[in-house]
């Protein structure tokens, strides 16, 4: 296996993941940085909370597409291993983007595309868990954390390949790391309910 190609896949995945749709959209169309609004997070949830459901959905789609592009490039360069390496690098770039002072999103929207690449059944399972938990609790963070764990468990139970299980495990770990403050608030019962901005 060509180590140089895998290295290129990893670097390219990170750089692609570092592009933040939420920051670009908020600055370009609203004249504000989404990281200065709401939770301070550069992700789809904070975009929806701060600027409305439309910008939030566009951010969600953009983040999913960039992850898909990174993994496709990784697959072309290094097959299965390249795909998984690029996916892991992309989620790292999304959470800690080089272009924006390493202050990015929490990995949920980009993670969704990674889950579909790993196994569409694990992604569907994660979506079902997310909707059930987020709507019942009114807390997107709890839904995201539950979905991340469910996705990893589904990949294991579905006997996905080891590289894909590791990619999903890494993605879930990144989501938990980026939600560390939310976890603390959830444990204290201080996590606020999700509410959309009324335009």
Backbone as numpy.savetxt, mean C-alpha at the origin, in Angstrom:
# Nx Ny Nz CAx CAy CAz Cx Cy Cz
20.84 -17.30 -12.38 19.99 -16.10 -12.38 20.87 -14.86 -12.38
20.53 -13.88 -13.20 21.32 -12.67 -13.35 21.09 -11.74 -12.16
22.11 -11.63 -11.29 22.00 -10.79 -10.09 21.83 -9.33 -10.46
22.50 -8.89 -11.53 22.41 -7.50 -11.96 20.98 -7.14 -12.34
20.30 -8.05 -13.05 18.92 -7.79 -13.44 18.01 -7.70 -12.21
18.26 -8.55 -11.21 17.46 -8.50 -9.99 17.71 -7.19 -9.24
18.96 -6.74 -9.25 19.30 -5.48 -8.61 18.60 -4.32 -9.30
18.58 -4.36 -10.63 17.88 -3.32 -11.41 16.39 -3.34 -11.10
15.82 -4.55 -10.99 14.40 -4.69 -10.68 14.08 -4.08 -9.31
14.95 -4.31 -8.35 14.75 -3.78 -7.01 14.85 -2.26 -6.98
15.88 -1.73 -7.62 16.08 -0.27 -7.65 14.94 0.41 -8.40
14.57 -0.16 -9.55 13.48 0.41 -10.34 12.16 0.35 -9.57
11.92 -0.77 -8.88 10.71 -0.90 -8.09 10.63 0.14 -7.00
11.75 0.39 -6.35 11.78 1.40 -5.28 11.52 2.80 -5.85
12.18 3.13 -6.95 12.02 4.47 -7.54 10.60 4.68 -8.06
10.01 3.65 -8.66 8.62 3.75 -9.12 7.70 3.91 -7.92
7.93 3.12 -6.88 7.11 3.20 -5.69 7.21 4.53 -4.98
8.35 5.22 -5.14 8.57 6.49 -4.47 7.72 7.62 -5.05
7.17 7.42 -6.24 6.29 8.45 -6.82 4.97 8.45 -6.06
4.58 9.60 -5.51 3.37 9.70 -4.70 2.26 10.43 -5.45
1.21 9.71 -5.81 0.08 10.33 -6.48 -0.64 11.30 -5.56
-0.73 10.97 -4.27 -1.46 11.85 -3.35 -0.77 13.21 -3.22
0.55 13.21 -3.12 1.27 14.48 -2.99 1.17 15.30 -4.26
1.35 14.65 -5.40 1.28 15.35 -6.68 -0.11 15.92 -6.92
-1.15 15.12 -6.70 -2.53 15.58 -6.93 -2.90 16.69 -5.97
-2.55 16.54 -4.70 -2.93 17.56 -3.72 -2.23 18.89 -4.02
-0.97 18.83 -4.44 -0.24 20.06 -4.76 -0.73 20.68 -6.05
-0.96 19.84 -7.06 -1.30 20.33 -8.40 -2.71 20.90 -8.46
-3.67 20.20 -7.85 -5.08 20.60 -7.98 -5.64 21.35 -6.79
-5.00 21.22 -5.64 -5.54 21.90 -4.44 -4.56 22.90 -3.84
-3.34 22.94 -4.38 -2.36 23.89 -3.89 -1.91 23.62 -2.47
-2.09 22.39 -2.00 -1.70 22.03 -0.64 -1.03 20.65 -0.66
-0.24 20.39 0.35 0.40 19.09 0.50 -0.48 18.24 1.41
-0.91 17.08 0.93 -1.80 16.23 1.70 -1.20 15.86 3.05
0.12 15.88 3.15 0.78 15.54 4.41 0.60 16.61 5.48
0.07 17.76 5.07 -0.21 18.84 6.02 -1.69 18.87 6.40
-2.43 17.86 5.94 -3.86 17.78 6.21 -4.19 16.48 6.94
-5.32 16.48 7.63 -5.83 15.25 8.24 -4.82 14.54 9.12
-4.58 13.27 8.77 -3.66 12.44 9.55 -2.20 12.71 9.24
-1.93 13.51 8.18 -0.57 13.78 7.77 0.04 12.68 6.91
-0.78 11.71 6.53 -0.32 10.57 5.74 -0.51 10.84 4.25
0.48 10.44 3.45 0.39 10.63 1.99 -0.20 9.38 1.35
-1.48 9.14 1.60 -2.13 7.96 1.06 -3.56 8.23 0.64
-4.20 7.20 0.10 -5.55 7.34 -0.43 -6.58 7.69 0.64
-6.45 7.11 1.83 -7.41 7.38 2.89 -7.38 8.84 3.31
-6.19 9.37 3.51 -6.09 10.78 3.91 -6.50 11.71 2.79
-6.27 11.31 1.53 -6.74 12.11 0.40 -8.27 12.19 0.41
-8.92 11.04 0.63 -10.38 11.02 0.67 -10.90 11.83 1.86
-10.22 11.69 3.00 -10.64 12.41 4.20 -10.46 13.92 4.04
-9.39 14.32 3.36 -9.05 15.74 3.29 -9.62 16.46 2.07
-9.73 15.76 0.93 -10.13 16.43 -0.31 -11.35 15.82 -0.99
-11.84 14.69 -0.48 -13.03 14.09 -1.07 -12.78 12.71 -1.66
-13.87 12.00 -1.92 -13.77 10.61 -2.39 -13.13 10.50 -3.76
-13.37 11.49 -4.65 -12.79 11.44 -5.99 -11.28 11.41 -5.97
-10.63 12.41 -5.36 -9.16 12.38 -5.26 -8.64 11.15 -4.53
-9.41 10.66 -3.55 -8.99 9.46 -2.84 -8.97 8.24 -3.74
-10.00 8.10 -4.58 -10.07 6.96 -5.50 -9.00 7.04 -6.58
-8.74 8.26 -7.06 -7.69 8.44 -8.07 -6.33 8.05 -7.49
-6.10 8.44 -6.25 -4.85 8.07 -5.57 -4.75 6.56 -5.41
-5.84 5.94 -5.00 -5.87 4.49 -4.84 -5.52 3.79 -6.15
-6.14 4.24 -7.25 -5.89 3.63 -8.55 -4.45 3.86 -9.00
-3.96 5.09 -8.81 -2.59 5.40 -9.22 -1.56 4.58 -8.47
-1.76 4.43 -7.17 -0.81 3.65 -6.37 -0.83 2.18 -6.76
-2.02 1.67 -7.08 -2.12 0.27 -7.51 -1.44 0.07 -8.86
-1.61 1.04 -9.77 -1.01 0.94 -11.10 0.52 0.97 -11.01
1.05 1.86 -10.16 2.52 1.95 -10.09 3.11 0.65 -9.55
2.41 0.01 -8.61 2.89 -1.27 -8.10 2.84 -2.34 -9.19
1.77 -2.31 -9.98 1.65 -3.28 -11.07 2.75 -3.09 -12.11
3.05 -1.84 -12.43 4.11 -1.53 -13.40 5.46 -2.02 -12.88
5.72 -1.75 -11.60 7.00 -2.17 -11.00 7.15 -3.69 -11.05
6.08 -4.41 -10.72 6.15 -5.87 -10.70 6.24 -6.45 -12.11
5.58 -5.82 -13.07 5.69 -6.28 -14.46 7.12 -6.13 -14.95
7.73 -4.99 -14.64 9.12 -4.77 -15.02 10.02 -5.79 -14.33
9.75 -6.04 -13.06 10.53 -7.03 -12.32 10.42 -8.42 -12.92
9.23 -8.76 -13.36 9.01 -10.07 -13.98 9.78 -10.19 -15.30
9.78 -9.12 -16.09 10.50 -9.13 -17.36 12.01 -9.28 -17.13
12.49 -8.69 -16.04 13.92 -8.73 -15.76 14.36 -10.01 -15.06
13.52 -10.49 -14.14 13.98 -11.62 -13.32 12.95 -12.67 -13.02
11.92 -12.78 -13.84 10.91 -13.81 -13.65 10.18 -13.68 -12.32
9.87 -14.82 -11.71 9.12 -14.86 -10.45 9.85 -14.11 -9.33
11.13 -14.35 -9.21 11.91 -13.68 -8.17 11.97 -12.18 -8.42
12.14 -11.79 -9.68 12.19 -10.37 -10.03 10.88 -9.67 -9.71
9.77 -10.33 -10.01 8.45 -9.77 -9.71 8.30 -9.51 -8.22
8.64 -10.49 -7.41 8.46 -10.37 -5.96 9.42 -9.37 -5.35
10.64 -9.33 -5.87 11.62 -8.37 -5.37 11.19 -6.95 -5.70
10.71 -6.74 -6.93 10.25 -5.42 -7.34 9.02 -5.00 -6.54
8.14 -5.96 -6.24 6.96 -5.64 -5.44 7.33 -5.19 -4.04
8.26 -5.91 -3.42 8.72 -5.54 -2.08 9.42 -4.18 -2.10
10.21 -3.93 -3.14 10.90 -2.64 -3.26 9.91 -1.51 -3.50
8.87 -1.79 -4.26 7.86 -0.77 -4.56 7.11 -0.34 -3.30
6.71 -1.31 -2.47 5.99 -0.97 -1.24 6.90 -0.19 -0.29
8.21 -0.48 -0.34 9.18 0.27 0.47 9.25 1.72 -0.01
9.31 1.90 -1.33 9.34 3.24 -1.89 8.06 4.01 -1.61
6.94 3.31 -1.66 5.65 3.95 -1.38 5.60 4.47 0.06
6.09 3.68 0.98 6.06 4.06 2.40 7.16 5.05 2.77
8.32 4.90 2.13 9.47 5.75 2.43 10.06 6.29 1.13
9.35 7.23 0.48 9.75 7.71 -0.85 10.98 8.61 -0.84
11.93 8.32 -1.72 13.16 9.11 -1.81 12.87 10.52 -2.28
11.81 10.72 -3.06 11.51 12.03 -3.64 10.87 12.99 -2.64
10.35 12.49 -1.54 9.56 13.33 -0.63 10.02 13.20 0.82
11.32 13.16 1.02 11.85 13.12 2.38 11.53 11.85 3.14
11.30 10.76 2.41 11.01 9.44 3.00 9.75 9.45 3.88
8.83 10.35 3.57 7.56 10.45 4.29 6.42 10.17 3.32
5.98 8.92 3.25 4.98 8.53 2.25 3.71 7.97 2.84
3.11 7.02 2.10 1.84 6.44 2.51 2.04 5.25 3.45
0.93 4.57 3.72 0.98 3.45 4.66 0.92 2.09 3.98
0.99 2.09 2.65 1.17 0.84 1.93 -0.07 0.07 1.54
-1.25 0.59 1.87 -2.47 -0.18 1.64 -2.84 -0.24 0.17
-2.87 0.91 -0.51 -3.29 0.93 -1.92 -2.27 0.22 -2.82
-0.99 0.48 -2.61 0.03 -0.23 -3.39 0.03 -1.71 -3.02
-0.22 -1.99 -1.74 -0.26 -3.38 -1.28 -1.36 -4.19 -1.94
-2.46 -3.51 -2.31 -3.57 -4.22 -2.96 -3.13 -4.83 -4.28
-2.38 -4.06 -5.07 -1.90 -4.57 -6.35 -0.92 -5.72 -6.13
-0.11 -5.62 -5.09 0.84 -6.68 -4.77 0.10 -7.96 -4.42
-1.00 -7.84 -3.70 -1.80 -9.01 -3.33 -2.40 -9.68 -4.56
-2.90 -8.89 -5.49 -3.47 -9.47 -6.72 -2.38 -10.17 -7.53
-1.16 -9.62 -7.51 -0.06 -10.26 -8.24 0.33 -11.57 -7.57
0.25 -11.61 -6.23 0.62 -12.82 -5.51 -0.38 -13.93 -5.77
-1.67 -13.63 -5.57 -2.76 -14.59 -5.81 -4.07 -13.83 -5.67
-4.85 -13.79 -6.73 -6.06 -12.98 -6.72 -7.02 -13.41 -5.62
-6.95 -14.69 -5.23 -7.85 -15.17 -4.18 -7.47 -14.57 -2.82
-6.19 -14.39 -2.59 -5.76 -13.77 -1.33 -6.17 -12.30 -1.30
-6.13 -11.66 -2.48 -6.54 -10.26 -2.55 -8.04 -10.11 -2.28
-8.83 -11.01 -2.84 -10.29 -10.98 -2.60 -10.59 -11.22 -1.12
-9.88 -12.17 -0.53 -10.07 -12.45 0.90 -9.74 -11.22 1.73
-8.65 -10.54 1.37 -8.25 -9.34 2.10 -9.28 -8.23 1.95
-9.82 -8.07 0.74 -10.84 -7.04 0.49 -12.10 -7.31 1.31
-12.51 -8.58 1.37 -13.69 -8.93 2.15 -13.48 -8.61 3.63
-12.32 -8.96 4.13 -11.99 -8.69 5.54 -11.94 -7.19 5.78
-11.32 -6.45 4.85 -11.22 -5.00 5.00 -12.60 -4.36 5.09
-13.46 -4.69 4.14 -14.80 -4.10 4.11 -15.58 -4.43 5.38
-15.52 -5.70 5.78 -16.27 -6.13 6.97 -15.79 -5.41 8.22
-14.48 -5.36 8.41 -13.92 -4.75 9.64 -14.03 -3.24 9.61
-13.68 -2.62 8.47 -13.70 -1.16 8.39 -15.10 -0.60 8.54
-16.09 -1.23 7.92 -17.46 -0.73 8.00 -18.07 -0.99 9.36
-17.76 -2.12 9.95 -18.34 -2.43 11.26 -17.72 -1.58 12.37
-16.42 -1.29 12.24 -15.73 -0.52 13.28 -15.65 0.97 12.97
-15.87 1.34 11.69 -15.72 2.71 11.20 -14.28 3.20 11.32
-13.34 2.25 11.31 -11.93 2.58 11.42 -11.17 1.91 10.27
-10.72 2.73 9.32 -10.01 2.22 8.16 -8.71 1.53 8.58
-8.05 2.08 9.58 -6.79 1.51 10.03 -6.97 0.07 10.51
-8.01 -0.18 11.28 -8.26 -1.53 11.77 -8.59 -2.47 10.61
-9.35 -1.97 9.64 -9.65 -2.76 8.46 -8.40 -3.09 7.66
-7.50 -2.12 7.53 -6.27 -2.33 6.78 -5.36 -3.35 7.46
-5.23 -3.24 8.76 -4.39 -4.17 9.51 -4.95 -5.59 9.45
-6.26 -5.70 9.59 -6.90 -7.02 9.53 -6.75 -7.63 8.14
-6.89 -6.79 7.11 -6.76 -7.27 5.74 -5.33 -7.73 5.44
-4.35 -7.00 5.95 -2.94 -7.37 5.73 -2.64 -8.74 6.32
-3.12 -8.97 7.54 -2.90 -10.27 8.17 -3.66 -11.37 7.43
-4.89 -11.07 7.01 -5.70 -12.05 6.30 -5.06 -12.43 4.97
-4.45 -11.46 4.30 -3.80 -11.73 3.01 -2.63 -12.69 3.18
-1.83 -12.44 4.19 -0.69 -13.34 4.45 -1.18 -14.74 4.79
-2.18 -14.84 5.65 -2.72 -16.14 6.03 -3.30 -16.87 4.82
-4.00 -16.12 3.95 -4.59 -16.72 2.75 -3.50 -17.26 1.82
-2.41 -16.51 1.66 -1.32 -16.96 0.79 -0.71 -18.26 1.30
-0.56 -18.36 2.61 -0.01 -19.57 3.20 -0.95 -20.74 2.99
-2.25 -20.53 3.28 -3.23 -21.60 3.15 -3.43 -22.02 1.69
-3.27 -21.07 0.77 -3.42 -21.37 -0.65 -2.14 -21.97 -1.25
-1.11 -22.08 -0.42 0.17 -22.68 -0.83 0.78 -21.95 -2.02
0.84 -20.63 -1.90 1.52 -19.84 -2.93 3.02 -20.17 -2.89
3.71 -19.78 -3.94 5.16 -20.03 -3.98 5.85 -19.25 -2.86
7.01 -19.73 -2.44 7.74 -19.09 -1.35 8.05 -17.62 -1.64
8.52 -17.28 -2.87 8.79 -15.85 -3.13 7.54 -14.99 -2.97
6.37 -15.50 -3.37 5.14 -14.71 -3.25 4.69 -14.60 -1.79
4.86 -15.67 -1.03 4.52 -15.61 0.39 5.42 -14.59 1.09
6.70 -14.60 0.76 7.63 -13.66 1.36 7.30 -12.22 0.97
6.89 -12.01 -0.28 6.52 -10.67 -0.74 5.30 -10.16 0.03
4.30 -11.03 0.20 3.10 -10.64 0.93 3.40 -10.43 2.40
4.26 -11.28 2.97 4.66 -11.12 4.37 5.37 -9.79 4.58
6.24 -9.44 3.63 6.97 -8.17 3.72 6.00 -7.00 3.60
5.05 -7.11 2.67 4.05 -6.06 2.49 3.21 -5.88 3.75
2.77 -6.99 4.34 1.99 -6.92 5.57 2.80 -6.28 6.69
4.08 -6.64 6.77 4.95 -6.08 7.81 5.10 -4.57 7.63
5.25 -4.12 6.39 5.36 -2.69 6.12 4.09 -1.96 6.53
2.94 -2.57 6.23 1.67 -1.95 6.60 1.55 -1.84 8.12
1.96 -2.86 8.84 1.91 -2.81 10.31 2.88 -1.76 10.85
4.07 -1.68 10.26 5.06 -0.68 10.71 4.53 0.73 10.49
3.96 0.98 9.32 3.45 2.32 9.01 2.18 2.66 9.80
1.54 1.65 10.35 0.34 1.88 11.17 0.64 1.81 12.67
1.90 1.95 13.04 2.27 1.80 14.45 1.54 2.79 15.35
1.41 4.04 14.89 0.69 5.04 15.68 -0.79 4.69 15.78
-1.36 4.20 14.68 -2.77 3.78 14.70 -2.98 2.64 15.68
-2.03 1.71 15.70 -2.13 0.56 16.61 -2.14 1.04 18.07
-1.27 2.00 18.37 -1.24 2.53 19.73 -2.56 3.20 20.10
-3.12 3.96 19.15 -4.40 4.62 19.42 -5.54 3.62 19.54
-5.49 2.57 18.72 -6.51 1.53 18.80 -6.48 0.84 20.16
-5.30 0.55 20.66 -5.16 -0.11 21.95 -5.65 0.78 23.10
-5.52 2.10 22.90 -5.97 3.04 23.92 -7.43 3.46 23.73
-8.04 3.00 22.62 -9.41 3.39 22.32 -9.53 4.82 21.86
-8.45 5.36 21.27 -8.43 6.76 20.86 -8.42 6.94 19.34
-8.49 5.87 18.59 -8.47 5.97 17.13 -9.79 6.57 16.65
-9.75 7.69 15.90 -10.99 8.33 15.44 -11.67 7.54 14.33
-12.98 7.71 14.22 -13.74 7.09 13.13 -13.41 7.81 11.82
-13.54 7.09 10.72 -13.27 7.68 9.41 -14.47 8.48 8.93
-14.20 9.71 8.48 -15.25 10.56 7.92 -14.72 11.24 6.67
-15.53 11.24 5.61 -15.13 11.88 4.37 -15.31 13.38 4.47
-14.45 14.11 3.73 -14.62 15.54 3.64 -15.85 15.84 2.81
-16.70 16.75 3.27 -17.89 17.14 2.52 -17.55 18.31 1.62
-17.67 18.06 0.29 -17.35 19.11 -0.66 -18.54 20.06 -0.83
